[in-house]
Structures are given as structure tokens and as C-alpha cells.
Amino acid sequence: MLLVLKKKNLVLKKGDRVLFYTDGLTEALNHQKQPFSSQLKDLLLDLDKKPLNDFLNALFFYWIQHQKDKKIEDDLCMVVFDVLD
């Protein structure tokens, strides 16, 4: 497998929120075999104005609910921060 990374500059400003996550977030399947990524964009927009801890807790809650009683088959790591200055 070849991984090609390109250098990009990104200017962050006060109030921006950055979320890094592993594929365990997006690839989690529900009983209909729909990946969590299918609802992720709308969910992130809905949660955007929540305080940081509430945002992360809600995102994790919806990730768990998406899988319901299905066995979780992948790990998950999320790192989120808000730009303060």
C-alpha cells in the first residue's frame, strides 16, 4: 500500500474546531450495514456549537447508538480541540 501525503497550509482562527479521528468512527456499521459516515456530516453540523466536552460526548453517544446492540468491531480514537486565540 502506497500512502501519498501532500503538504497543505491551513489557517485556523478563533472559534474553529478541529476533529481528528480514526476509521473506526466512519466505518462503524449499523444493522442495515450503513456506515456511520453516512450521517456524520449532518451530525457534526448539528453538534458544532456545543461546548467541547459536550460535543465529544454526544458524538461518541451517537456512534454507540448507530451500532445499537451490534458488536463493536473496530477501535475508535478521536481528538478534538477548539482554537481559542
HTML snippet that shows the backbone in 3Dmol.js (N, CA, C, O; Angstrom):
<script src="https://3Dmol.org/build/3Dmol-min.js"></script>
<div id="view" style="width:600px;height:400px;position:relative"></div>
<script>
const pdb = `
ATOM      1  N   MET A   1       0.848  -1.187   0.000  1.00  0.00           N
ATOM      2  CA  MET A   1       0.000   0.000   0.000  1.00  0.00           C
ATOM      3  C   MET A   1       0.885   1.238   0.000  1.00  0.00           C
ATOM      4  O   MET A   1       1.797   1.367   0.816  1.00  0.00           O
ATOM      5  N   LEU A   2       0.607   2.122  -0.905  1.00  0.00           N
ATOM      6  CA  LEU A   2       1.360   3.362  -1.024  1.00  0.00           C
ATOM      7  C   LEU A   2       0.524   4.495  -0.454  1.00  0.00           C
ATOM      8  O   LEU A   2      -0.631   4.684  -0.836  1.00  0.00           O
ATOM      9  N   LEU A   3       1.108   5.233   0.447  1.00  0.00           N
ATOM     10  CA  LEU A   3       0.421   6.371   1.055  1.00  0.00           C
ATOM     11  C   LEU A   3       1.101   7.640   0.574  1.00  0.00           C
ATOM     12  O   LEU A   3       2.299   7.823   0.788  1.00  0.00           O
ATOM     13  N   VAL A   4       0.355   8.505  -0.065  1.00  0.00           N
ATOM     14  CA  VAL A   4       0.889   9.763  -0.559  1.00  0.00           C
ATOM     15  C   VAL A   4       0.261  10.898   0.234  1.00  0.00           C
ATOM     16  O   VAL A   4      -0.957  11.073   0.246  1.00  0.00           O
ATOM     17  N   LEU A   5       1.107  11.650   0.887  1.00  0.00           N
ATOM     18  CA  LEU A   5       0.635  12.794   1.659  1.00  0.00           C
ATOM     19  C   LEU A   5       1.086  14.067   0.975  1.00  0.00           C
ATOM     20  O   LEU A   5       2.204  14.148   0.465  1.00  0.00           O
ATOM     21  N   LYS A   6       0.228  15.039   0.967  1.00  0.00           N
ATOM     22  CA  LYS A   6       0.564  16.335   0.395  1.00  0.00           C
ATOM     23  C   LYS A   6       0.548  17.370   1.506  1.00  0.00           C
ATOM     24  O   LYS A   6      -0.331  17.367   2.368  1.00  0.00           O
ATOM     25  N   LYS A   7       1.521  18.240   1.473  1.00  0.00           N
ATOM     26  CA  LYS A   7       1.605  19.304   2.464  1.00  0.00           C
ATOM     27  C   LYS A   7       0.609  20.397   2.118  1.00  0.00           C
ATOM     28  O   LYS A   7       0.566  20.877   0.986  1.00  0.00           O
ATOM     29  N   LYS A   8      -0.184  20.782   3.095  1.00  0.00           N
ATOM     30  CA  LYS A   8      -1.149  21.873   2.915  1.00  0.00           C
ATOM     31  C   LYS A   8      -1.038  22.798   4.126  1.00  0.00           C
ATOM     32  O   LYS A   8      -0.811  22.348   5.249  1.00  0.00           O
ATOM     33  N   ASN A   9      -1.196  24.053   3.887  1.00  0.00           N
ATOM     34  CA  ASN A   9      -1.267  25.019   4.972  1.00  0.00           C
ATOM     35  C   ASN A   9      -2.725  25.331   5.232  1.00  0.00           C
ATOM     36  O   ASN A   9      -3.512  25.519   4.304  1.00  0.00           O
ATOM     37  N   LEU A  10      -3.066  25.383   6.482  1.00  0.00           N
ATOM     38  CA  LEU A  10      -4.436  25.673   6.877  1.00  0.00           C
ATOM     39  C   LEU A  10      -4.391  26.758   7.944  1.00  0.00           C
ATOM     40  O   LEU A  10      -3.711  26.613   8.961  1.00  0.00           O
ATOM     41  N   VAL A  11      -5.098  27.815   7.714  1.00  0.00           N
ATOM     42  CA  VAL A  11      -5.135  28.908   8.672  1.00  0.00           C
ATOM     43  C   VAL A  11      -6.354  28.720   9.568  1.00  0.00           C
ATOM     44  O   VAL A  11      -7.492  28.721   9.099  1.00  0.00           O
ATOM     45  N   LEU A  12      -6.102  28.561  10.848  1.00  0.00           N
ATOM     46  CA  LEU A  12      -7.191  28.427  11.813  1.00  0.00           C
ATOM     47  C   LEU A  12      -7.402  29.758  12.500  1.00  0.00           C
ATOM     48  O   LEU A  12      -6.463  30.520  12.729  1.00  0.00           O
ATOM     49  N   LYS A  13      -8.649  30.017  12.823  1.00  0.00           N
ATOM     50  CA  LYS A  13      -8.953  31.270  13.511  1.00  0.00           C
ATOM     51  C   LYS A  13      -9.744  30.973  14.783  1.00  0.00           C
ATOM     52  O   LYS A  13     -10.266  29.874  14.971  1.00  0.00           O
ATOM     53  N   LYS A  14      -9.814  31.948  15.619  1.00  0.00           N
ATOM     54  CA  LYS A  14     -10.541  31.806  16.872  1.00  0.00           C
ATOM     55  C   LYS A  14     -11.959  31.295  16.603  1.00  0.00           C
ATOM     56  O   LYS A  14     -12.665  31.810  15.737  1.00  0.00           O
ATOM     57  N   GLY A  15     -12.358  30.273  17.362  1.00  0.00           N
ATOM     58  CA  GLY A  15     -13.694  29.712  17.211  1.00  0.00           C
ATOM     59  C   GLY A  15     -13.741  28.471  16.336  1.00  0.00           C
ATOM     60  O   GLY A  15     -14.744  27.756  16.331  1.00  0.00           O
ATOM     61  N   ASP A  16     -12.659  28.203  15.589  1.00  0.00           N
ATOM     62  CA  ASP A  16     -12.627  26.994  14.770  1.00  0.00           C
ATOM     63  C   ASP A  16     -12.499  25.762  15.671  1.00  0.00           C
ATOM     64  O   ASP A  16     -11.919  25.822  16.755  1.00  0.00           O
ATOM     65  N   ARG A  17     -13.043  24.673  15.205  1.00  0.00           N
ATOM     66  CA  ARG A  17     -12.941  23.391  15.919  1.00  0.00           C
ATOM     67  C   ARG A  17     -12.335  22.378  14.947  1.00  0.00           C
ATOM     68  O   ARG A  17     -12.718  22.306  13.779  1.00  0.00           O
ATOM     69  N   VAL A  18     -11.386  21.605  15.454  1.00  0.00           N
ATOM     70  CA  VAL A  18     -10.707  20.603  14.634  1.00  0.00           C
ATOM     71  C   VAL A  18     -10.927  19.237  15.270  1.00  0.00           C
ATOM     72  O   VAL A  18     -10.746  19.055  16.474  1.00  0.00           O
ATOM     73  N   LEU A  19     -11.319  18.287  14.438  1.00  0.00           N
ATOM     74  CA  LEU A  19     -11.559  16.911  14.892  1.00  0.00           C
ATOM     75  C   LEU A  19     -10.707  15.964  14.064  1.00  0.00           C
ATOM     76  O   LEU A  19     -10.792  15.940  12.836  1.00  0.00           O
ATOM     77  N   PHE A  20      -9.886  15.186  14.755  1.00  0.00           N
ATOM     78  CA  PHE A  20      -9.143  14.094  14.129  1.00  0.00           C
ATOM     79  C   PHE A  20      -9.782  12.800  14.609  1.00  0.00           C
ATOM     80  O   PHE A  20     -10.185  12.697  15.768  1.00  0.00           O
ATOM     81  N   TYR A  21      -9.877  11.816  13.727  1.00  0.00           N
ATOM     82  CA  TYR A  21     -10.484  10.545  14.134  1.00  0.00           C
ATOM     83  C   TYR A  21      -9.942   9.408  13.285  1.00  0.00           C
ATOM     84  O   TYR A  21      -9.463   9.609  12.169  1.00  0.00           O
ATOM     85  N   THR A  22     -10.031   8.214  13.844  1.00  0.00           N
ATOM     86  CA  THR A  22      -9.626   7.021  13.113  1.00  0.00           C
ATOM     87  C   THR A  22     -10.797   6.485  12.314  1.00  0.00           C
ATOM     88  O   THR A  22     -11.931   6.939  12.471  1.00  0.00           O
ATOM     89  N   ASP A  23     -10.518   5.522  11.462  1.00  0.00           N
ATOM     90  CA  ASP A  23     -11.565   4.964  10.603  1.00  0.00           C
ATOM     91  C   ASP A  23     -12.629   4.203  11.389  1.00  0.00           C
ATOM     92  O   ASP A  23     -13.679   3.867  10.840  1.00  0.00           O
ATOM     93  N   GLY A  24     -12.374   3.929  12.656  1.00  0.00           N
ATOM     94  CA  GLY A  24     -13.386   3.287  13.481  1.00  0.00           C
ATOM     95  C   GLY A  24     -14.641   4.139  13.633  1.00  0.00           C
ATOM     96  O   GLY A  24     -15.726   3.610  13.874  1.00  0.00           O
ATOM     97  N   LEU A  25     -14.501   5.443  13.495  1.00  0.00           N
ATOM     98  CA  LEU A  25     -15.664   6.337  13.574  1.00  0.00           C
ATOM     99  C   LEU A  25     -16.514   6.215  12.308  1.00  0.00           C
ATOM    100  O   LEU A  25     -17.723   5.999  12.387  1.00  0.00           O
ATOM    101  N   THR A  26     -15.894   6.350  11.168  1.00  0.00           N
ATOM    102  CA  THR A  26     -16.642   6.414   9.913  1.00  0.00           C
ATOM    103  C   THR A  26     -17.117   5.060   9.402  1.00  0.00           C
ATOM    104  O   THR A  26     -18.138   4.976   8.720  1.00  0.00           O
ATOM    105  N   GLU A  27     -16.382   4.003   9.727  1.00  0.00           N
ATOM    106  CA  GLU A  27     -16.705   2.689   9.176  1.00  0.00           C
ATOM    107  C   GLU A  27     -17.625   1.844  10.053  1.00  0.00           C
ATOM    108  O   GLU A  27     -17.969   0.724   9.676  1.00  0.00           O
ATOM    109  N   ALA A  28     -18.023   2.352  11.199  1.00  0.00           N
ATOM    110  CA  ALA A  28     -18.930   1.602  12.077  1.00  0.00           C
ATOM    111  C   ALA A  28     -20.260   1.379  11.374  1.00  0.00           C
ATOM    112  O   ALA A  28     -20.866   2.322  10.865  1.00  0.00           O
ATOM    113  N   LEU A  29     -20.708   0.144  11.346  1.00  0.00           N
ATOM    114  CA  LEU A  29     -21.930  -0.217  10.625  1.00  0.00           C
ATOM    115  C   LEU A  29     -23.099  -0.424  11.574  1.00  0.00           C
ATOM    116  O   LEU A  29     -22.929  -0.890  12.700  1.00  0.00           O
ATOM    117  N   ASN A  30     -24.294  -0.069  11.100  1.00  0.00           N
ATOM    118  CA  ASN A  30     -25.498  -0.395  11.858  1.00  0.00           C
ATOM    119  C   ASN A  30     -26.060  -1.722  11.329  1.00  0.00           C
ATOM    120  O   ASN A  30     -25.421  -2.383  10.511  1.00  0.00           O
ATOM    121  N   HIS A  31     -27.236  -2.105  11.789  1.00  0.00           N
ATOM    122  CA  HIS A  31     -27.826  -3.383  11.368  1.00  0.00           C
ATOM    123  C   HIS A  31     -28.169  -3.425   9.880  1.00  0.00           C
ATOM    124  O   HIS A  31     -28.265  -4.502   9.291  1.00  0.00           O
ATOM    125  N   GLN A  32     -28.352  -2.252   9.275  1.00  0.00           N
ATOM    126  CA  GLN A  32     -28.630  -2.195   7.840  1.00  0.00           C
ATOM    127  C   GLN A  32     -27.339  -2.081   7.018  1.00  0.00           C
ATOM    128  O   GLN A  32     -27.372  -1.863   5.807  1.00  0.00           O
ATOM    129  N   LYS A  33     -26.209  -2.234   7.704  1.00  0.00           N
ATOM    130  CA  LYS A  33     -24.869  -2.158   7.086  1.00  0.00           C
ATOM    131  C   LYS A  33     -24.555  -0.775   6.524  1.00  0.00           C
ATOM    132  O   LYS A  33     -23.768  -0.641   5.587  1.00  0.00           O
ATOM    133  N   GLN A  34     -25.176   0.250   7.103  1.00  0.00           N
ATOM    134  CA  GLN A  34     -24.869   1.626   6.717  1.00  0.00           C
ATOM    135  C   GLN A  34     -23.733   2.131   7.591  1.00  0.00           C
ATOM    136  O   GLN A  34     -23.788   1.989   8.813  1.00  0.00           O
ATOM    137  N   PRO A  35     -22.707   2.717   6.991  1.00  0.00           N
ATOM    138  CA  PRO A  35     -21.607   3.243   7.795  1.00  0.00           C
ATOM    139  C   PRO A  35     -22.024   4.523   8.524  1.00  0.00           C
ATOM    140  O   PRO A  35     -22.894   5.264   8.065  1.00  0.00           O
ATOM    141  N   PHE A  36     -21.388   4.759   9.657  1.00  0.00           N
ATOM    142  CA  PHE A  36     -21.663   5.965  10.432  1.00  0.00           C
ATOM    143  C   PHE A  36     -21.338   7.211   9.608  1.00  0.00           C
ATOM    144  O   PHE A  36     -21.914   8.273   9.845  1.00  0.00           O
ATOM    145  N   SER A  37     -20.434   7.098   8.657  1.00  0.00           N
ATOM    146  CA  SER A  37     -20.071   8.243   7.820  1.00  0.00           C
ATOM    147  C   SER A  37     -21.263   8.805   7.055  1.00  0.00           C
ATOM    148  O   SER A  37     -21.255   9.974   6.670  1.00  0.00           O
ATOM    149  N   SER A  38     -22.295   7.980   6.831  1.00  0.00           N
ATOM    150  CA  SER A  38     -23.463   8.437   6.084  1.00  0.00           C
ATOM    151  C   SER A  38     -24.233   9.543   6.812  1.00  0.00           C
ATOM    152  O   SER A  38     -24.961  10.307   6.178  1.00  0.00           O
ATOM    153  N   GLN A  39     -24.080   9.634   8.111  1.00  0.00           N
ATOM    154  CA  GLN A  39     -24.764  10.682   8.868  1.00  0.00           C
ATOM    155  C   GLN A  39     -23.803  11.645   9.551  1.00  0.00           C
ATOM    156  O   GLN A  39     -24.231  12.569  10.242  1.00  0.00           O
ATOM    157  N   LEU A  40     -22.515  11.433   9.359  1.00  0.00           N
ATOM    158  CA  LEU A  40     -21.518  12.188  10.118  1.00  0.00           C
ATOM    159  C   LEU A  40     -21.530  13.686   9.814  1.00  0.00           C
ATOM    160  O   LEU A  40     -21.478  14.497  10.739  1.00  0.00           O
ATOM    161  N   LYS A  41     -21.597  14.065   8.556  1.00  0.00           N
ATOM    162  CA  LYS A  41     -21.556  15.494   8.209  1.00  0.00           C
ATOM    163  C   LYS A  41     -22.704  16.256   8.869  1.00  0.00           C
ATOM    164  O   LYS A  41     -22.479  17.298   9.485  1.00  0.00           O
ATOM    165  N   ASP A  42     -23.928  15.751   8.746  1.00  0.00           N
ATOM    166  CA  ASP A  42     -25.077  16.425   9.352  1.00  0.00           C
ATOM    167  C   ASP A  42     -24.965  16.454  10.870  1.00  0.00           C
ATOM    168  O   ASP A  42     -25.314  17.447  11.508  1.00  0.00           O
ATOM    169  N   LEU A  43     -24.480  15.371  11.437  1.00  0.00           N
ATOM    170  CA  LEU A  43     -24.320  15.308  12.889  1.00  0.00           C
ATOM    171  C   LEU A  43     -23.294  16.328  13.373  1.00  0.00           C
ATOM    172  O   LEU A  43     -23.524  17.012  14.370  1.00  0.00           O
ATOM    173  N   LEU A  44     -22.177  16.433  12.682  1.00  0.00           N
ATOM    174  CA  LEU A  44     -21.155  17.408  13.070  1.00  0.00           C
ATOM    175  C   LEU A  44     -21.681  18.837  12.976  1.00  0.00           C
ATOM    176  O   LEU A  44     -21.360  19.676  13.818  1.00  0.00           O
ATOM    177  N   LEU A  45     -22.477  19.111  11.969  1.00  0.00           N
ATOM    178  CA  LEU A  45     -23.068  20.445  11.849  1.00  0.00           C
ATOM    179  C   LEU A  45     -24.055  20.718  12.982  1.00  0.00           C
ATOM    180  O   LEU A  45     -24.127  21.840  13.483  1.00  0.00           O
ATOM    181  N   ASP A  46     -24.814  19.703  13.388  1.00  0.00           N
ATOM    182  CA  ASP A  46     -25.764  19.864  14.493  1.00  0.00           C
ATOM    183  C   ASP A  46     -25.054  20.068  15.833  1.00  0.00           C
ATOM    184  O   ASP A  46     -25.545  20.799  16.693  1.00  0.00           O
ATOM    185  N   LEU A  47     -23.922  19.434  16.006  1.00  0.00           N
ATOM    186  CA  LEU A  47     -23.208  19.485  17.285  1.00  0.00           C
ATOM    187  C   LEU A  47     -22.202  20.626  17.366  1.00  0.00           C
ATOM    188  O   LEU A  47     -21.617  20.865  18.422  1.00  0.00           O
ATOM    189  N   ASP A  48     -22.001  21.316  16.282  1.00  0.00           N
ATOM    190  CA  ASP A  48     -20.923  22.294  16.151  1.00  0.00           C
ATOM    191  C   ASP A  48     -20.867  23.343  17.262  1.00  0.00           C
ATOM    192  O   ASP A  48     -19.773  23.698  17.701  1.00  0.00           O
ATOM    193  N   LYS A  49     -21.977  23.835  17.715  1.00  0.00           N
ATOM    194  CA  LYS A  49     -21.984  24.933  18.691  1.00  0.00           C
ATOM    195  C   LYS A  49     -21.952  24.453  20.145  1.00  0.00           C
ATOM    196  O   LYS A  49     -21.917  25.269  21.066  1.00  0.00           O
ATOM    197  N   LYS A  50     -21.962  23.151  20.351  1.00  0.00           N
ATOM    198  CA  LYS A  50     -21.905  22.631  21.715  1.00  0.00           C
ATOM    199  C   LYS A  50     -20.517  22.863  22.307  1.00  0.00           C
ATOM    200  O   LYS A  50     -19.528  22.901  21.576  1.00  0.00           O
ATOM    201  N   PRO A  51     -20.443  23.019  23.637  1.00  0.00           N
ATOM    202  CA  PRO A  51     -19.128  23.087  24.281  1.00  0.00           C
ATOM    203  C   PRO A  51     -18.325  21.824  23.948  1.00  0.00           C
ATOM    204  O   PRO A  51     -18.896  20.768  23.673  1.00  0.00           O
ATOM    205  N   LEU A  52     -17.018  21.944  23.975  1.00  0.00           N
ATOM    206  CA  LEU A  52     -16.126  20.886  23.529  1.00  0.00           C
ATOM    207  C   LEU A  52     -16.424  19.529  24.155  1.00  0.00           C
ATOM    208  O   LEU A  52     -16.555  18.541  23.432  1.00  0.00           O
ATOM    209  N   ASN A  53     -16.533  19.454  25.464  1.00  0.00           N
ATOM    210  CA  ASN A  53     -16.799  18.159  26.122  1.00  0.00           C
ATOM    211  C   ASN A  53     -18.153  17.591  25.723  1.00  0.00           C
ATOM    212  O   ASN A  53     -18.283  16.390  25.489  1.00  0.00           O
ATOM    213  N   ASP A  54     -19.156  18.450  25.646  1.00  0.00           N
ATOM    214  CA  ASP A  54     -20.487  18.000  25.227  1.00  0.00           C
ATOM    215  C   ASP A  54     -20.465  17.507  23.780  1.00  0.00           C
ATOM    216  O   ASP A  54     -21.117  16.517  23.444  1.00  0.00           O
ATOM    217  N   PHE A  55     -19.723  18.193  22.941  1.00  0.00           N
ATOM    218  CA  PHE A  55     -19.572  17.798  21.538  1.00  0.00           C
ATOM    219  C   PHE A  55     -18.999  16.390  21.434  1.00  0.00           C
ATOM    220  O   PHE A  55     -19.548  15.538  20.734  1.00  0.00           O
ATOM    221  N   LEU A  56     -17.889  16.150  22.137  1.00  0.00           N
ATOM    222  CA  LEU A  56     -17.224  14.857  22.071  1.00  0.00           C
ATOM    223  C   LEU A  56     -18.091  13.750  22.675  1.00  0.00           C
ATOM    224  O   LEU A  56     -18.187  12.657  22.117  1.00  0.00           O
ATOM    225  N   ASN A  57     -18.713  14.033  23.805  1.00  0.00           N
ATOM    226  CA  ASN A  57     -19.592  13.037  24.437  1.00  0.00           C
ATOM    227  C   ASN A  57     -20.791  12.710  23.550  1.00  0.00           C
ATOM    228  O   ASN A  57     -21.171  11.545  23.435  1.00  0.00           O
ATOM    229  N   ALA A  58     -21.386  13.715  22.926  1.00  0.00           N
ATOM    230  CA  ALA A  58     -22.542  13.481  22.052  1.00  0.00           C
ATOM    231  C   ALA A  58     -22.134  12.685  20.816  1.00  0.00           C
ATOM    232  O   ALA A  58     -22.851  11.776  20.400  1.00  0.00           O
ATOM    233  N   LEU A  59     -21.001  13.017  20.236  1.00  0.00           N
ATOM    234  CA  LEU A  59     -20.526  12.290  19.066  1.00  0.00           C
ATOM    235  C   LEU A  59     -20.297  10.818  19.400  1.00  0.00           C
ATOM    236  O   LEU A  59     -20.669   9.933  18.628  1.00  0.00           O
ATOM    237  N   PHE A  60     -19.684  10.565  20.553  1.00  0.00           N
ATOM    238  CA  PHE A  60     -19.463   9.189  20.989  1.00  0.00           C
ATOM    239  C   PHE A  60     -20.804   8.476  21.242  1.00  0.00           C
ATOM    240  O   PHE A  60     -20.968   7.315  20.864  1.00  0.00           O
ATOM    241  N   PHE A  61     -21.751   9.160  21.873  1.00  0.00           N
ATOM    242  CA  PHE A  61     -23.075   8.599  22.135  1.00  0.00           C
ATOM    243  C   PHE A  61     -23.757   8.189  20.823  1.00  0.00           C
ATOM    244  O   PHE A  61     -24.278   7.079  20.719  1.00  0.00           O
ATOM    245  N   TYR A  62     -23.757   9.075  19.830  1.00  0.00           N
ATOM    246  CA  TYR A  62     -24.403   8.758  18.547  1.00  0.00           C
ATOM    247  C   TYR A  62     -23.687   7.629  17.815  1.00  0.00           C
ATOM    248  O   TYR A  62     -24.320   6.837  17.117  1.00  0.00           O
ATOM    249  N   TRP A  63     -22.368   7.554  17.973  1.00  0.00           N
ATOM    250  CA  TRP A  63     -21.592   6.460  17.377  1.00  0.00           C
ATOM    251  C   TRP A  63     -22.028   5.126  17.977  1.00  0.00           C
ATOM    252  O   TRP A  63     -22.226   4.148  17.256  1.00  0.00           O
ATOM    253  N   ILE A  64     -22.177   5.094  19.304  1.00  0.00           N
ATOM    254  CA  ILE A  64     -22.633   3.882  20.000  1.00  0.00           C
ATOM    255  C   ILE A  64     -24.062   3.548  19.570  1.00  0.00           C
ATOM    256  O   ILE A  64     -24.362   2.395  19.262  1.00  0.00           O
ATOM    257  N   GLN A  65     -24.947   4.556  19.547  1.00  0.00           N
ATOM    258  CA  GLN A  65     -26.346   4.327  19.171  1.00  0.00           C
ATOM    259  C   GLN A  65     -26.479   3.831  17.734  1.00  0.00           C
ATOM    260  O   GLN A  65     -27.369   3.040  17.422  1.00  0.00           O
ATOM    261  N   HIS A  66     -25.606   4.293  16.881  1.00  0.00           N
ATOM    262  CA  HIS A  66     -25.640   3.864  15.473  1.00  0.00           C
ATOM    263  C   HIS A  66     -25.464   2.351  15.373  1.00  0.00           C
ATOM    264  O   HIS A  66     -26.049   1.705  14.504  1.00  0.00           O
ATOM    265  N   GLN A  67     -24.662   1.802  16.263  1.00  0.00           N
ATOM    266  CA  GLN A  67     -24.369   0.363  16.224  1.00  0.00           C
ATOM    267  C   GLN A  67     -25.330  -0.454  17.077  1.00  0.00           C
ATOM    268  O   GLN A  67     -25.336  -1.683  17.013  1.00  0.00           O
ATOM    269  N   LYS A  68     -26.148   0.240  17.881  1.00  0.00           N
ATOM    270  CA  LYS A  68     -27.145  -0.384  18.766  1.00  0.00           C
ATOM    271  C   LYS A  68     -26.542  -1.573  19.511  1.00  0.00           C
ATOM    272  O   LYS A  68     -25.508  -1.441  20.165  1.00  0.00           O
ATOM    273  N   ASP A  69     -27.182  -2.719  19.411  1.00  0.00           N
ATOM    274  CA  ASP A  69     -26.730  -3.912  20.129  1.00  0.00           C
ATOM    275  C   ASP A  69     -25.715  -4.722  19.319  1.00  0.00           C
ATOM    276  O   ASP A  69     -25.324  -5.819  19.720  1.00  0.00           O
ATOM    277  N   LYS A  70     -25.302  -4.181  18.196  1.00  0.00           N
ATOM    278  CA  LYS A  70     -24.337  -4.867  17.346  1.00  0.00           C
ATOM    279  C   LYS A  70     -22.964  -4.833  18.013  1.00  0.00           C
ATOM    280  O   LYS A  70     -22.607  -3.847  18.657  1.00  0.00           O
ATOM    281  N   LYS A  71     -22.206  -5.896  17.859  1.00  0.00           N
ATOM    282  CA  LYS A  71     -20.865  -5.956  18.432  1.00  0.00           C
ATOM    283  C   LYS A  71     -19.981  -4.899  17.759  1.00  0.00           C
ATOM    284  O   LYS A  71     -19.946  -4.792  16.533  1.00  0.00           O
ATOM    285  N   ILE A  72     -19.278  -4.133  18.572  1.00  0.00           N
ATOM    286  CA  ILE A  72     -18.349  -3.134  18.045  1.00  0.00           C
ATOM    287  C   ILE A  72     -17.115  -3.877  17.548  1.00  0.00           C
ATOM    288  O   ILE A  72     -16.478  -4.621  18.293  1.00  0.00           O
ATOM    289  N   GLU A  73     -16.790  -3.663  16.276  1.00  0.00           N
ATOM    290  CA  GLU A  73     -15.741  -4.459  15.643  1.00  0.00           C
ATOM    291  C   GLU A  73     -14.439  -3.690  15.402  1.00  0.00           C
ATOM    292  O   GLU A  73     -13.466  -4.277  14.929  1.00  0.00           O
ATOM    293  N   ASP A  74     -14.399  -2.423  15.708  1.00  0.00           N
ATOM    294  CA  ASP A  74     -13.200  -1.629  15.444  1.00  0.00           C
ATOM    295  C   ASP A  74     -12.963  -0.695  16.619  1.00  0.00           C
ATOM    296  O   ASP A  74     -13.883  -0.363  17.366  1.00  0.00           O
ATOM    297  N   ASP A  75     -11.723  -0.283  16.765  1.00  0.00           N
ATOM    298  CA  ASP A  75     -11.424   0.683  17.806  1.00  0.00           C
ATOM    299  C   ASP A  75     -11.758   2.091  17.301  1.00  0.00           C
ATOM    300  O   ASP A  75     -12.004   2.308  16.115  1.00  0.00           O
ATOM    301  N   LEU A  76     -11.758   3.021  18.229  1.00  0.00           N
ATOM    302  CA  LEU A  76     -12.090   4.405  17.899  1.00  0.00           C
ATOM    303  C   LEU A  76     -11.176   5.326  18.687  1.00  0.00           C
ATOM    304  O   LEU A  76     -10.970   5.149  19.887  1.00  0.00           O
ATOM    305  N   CYS A  77     -10.640   6.298  17.998  1.00  0.00           N
ATOM    306  CA  CYS A  77      -9.867   7.347  18.664  1.00  0.00           C
ATOM    307  C   CYS A  77     -10.306   8.678  18.068  1.00  0.00           C
ATOM    308  O   CYS A  77     -10.358   8.840  16.849  1.00  0.00           O
ATOM    309  N   MET A  78     -10.619   9.623  18.942  1.00  0.00           N
ATOM    310  CA  MET A  78     -10.991  10.970  18.492  1.00  0.00           C
ATOM    311  C   MET A  78     -10.193  11.979  19.309  1.00  0.00           C
ATOM    312  O   MET A  78     -10.047  11.843  20.524  1.00  0.00           O
ATOM    313  N   VAL A  79      -9.691  12.975  18.631  1.00  0.00           N
ATOM    314  CA  VAL A  79      -9.011  14.100  19.262  1.00  0.00           C
ATOM    315  C   VAL A  79      -9.660  15.354  18.706  1.00  0.00           C
ATOM    316  O   VAL A  79      -9.749  15.545  17.493  1.00  0.00           O
ATOM    317  N   VAL A  80     -10.109  16.199  19.612  1.00  0.00           N
ATOM    318  CA  VAL A  80     -10.773  17.424  19.169  1.00  0.00           C
ATOM    319  C   VAL A  80     -10.233  18.607  19.968  1.00  0.00           C
ATOM    320  O   VAL A  80      -9.951  18.492  21.161  1.00  0.00           O
ATOM    321  N   PHE A  81     -10.094  19.742  19.290  1.00  0.00           N
ATOM    322  CA  PHE A  81      -9.693  20.953  20.007  1.00  0.00           C
ATOM    323  C   PHE A  81     -10.367  22.161  19.373  1.00  0.00           C
ATOM    324  O   PHE A  81     -10.713  22.172  18.192  1.00  0.00           O
ATOM    325  N   ASP A  82     -10.537  23.176  20.211  1.00  0.00           N
ATOM    326  CA  ASP A  82     -11.062  24.462  19.772  1.00  0.00           C
ATOM    327  C   ASP A  82      -9.909  25.462  19.726  1.00  0.00           C
ATOM    328  O   ASP A  82      -9.031  25.450  20.588  1.00  0.00           O
ATOM    329  N   VAL A  83      -9.922  26.309  18.731  1.00  0.00           N
ATOM    330  CA  VAL A  83      -8.921  27.369  18.626  1.00  0.00           C
ATOM    331  C   VAL A  83      -9.415  28.524  19.492  1.00  0.00           C
ATOM    332  O   VAL A  83     -10.508  29.048  19.280  1.00  0.00           O
ATOM    333  N   LEU A  84      -8.601  28.913  20.464  1.00  0.00           N
ATOM    334  CA  LEU A  84      -9.015  29.952  21.416  1.00  0.00           C
ATOM    335  C   LEU A  84      -8.504  31.343  21.045  1.00  0.00           C
ATOM    336  O   LEU A  84      -9.203  32.333  21.266  1.00  0.00           O
ATOM    337  N   ASP A  85      -7.326  31.431  20.499  1.00  0.00           N
ATOM    338  CA  ASP A  85      -6.760  32.754  20.146  1.00  0.00           C
ATOM    339  C   ASP A  85      -6.248  32.761  18.743  1.00  0.00           C
ATOM    340  O   ASP A  85      -5.741  33.781  18.276  1.00  0.00           O
TER     341      ASP A  85
END
`;
const viewer = $3Dmol.createViewer("view");
viewer.addModel(pdb, "pdb");
viewer.setStyle({}, {cartoon: {color: "spectrum"}});
viewer.zoomTo();
viewer.render();
</script>
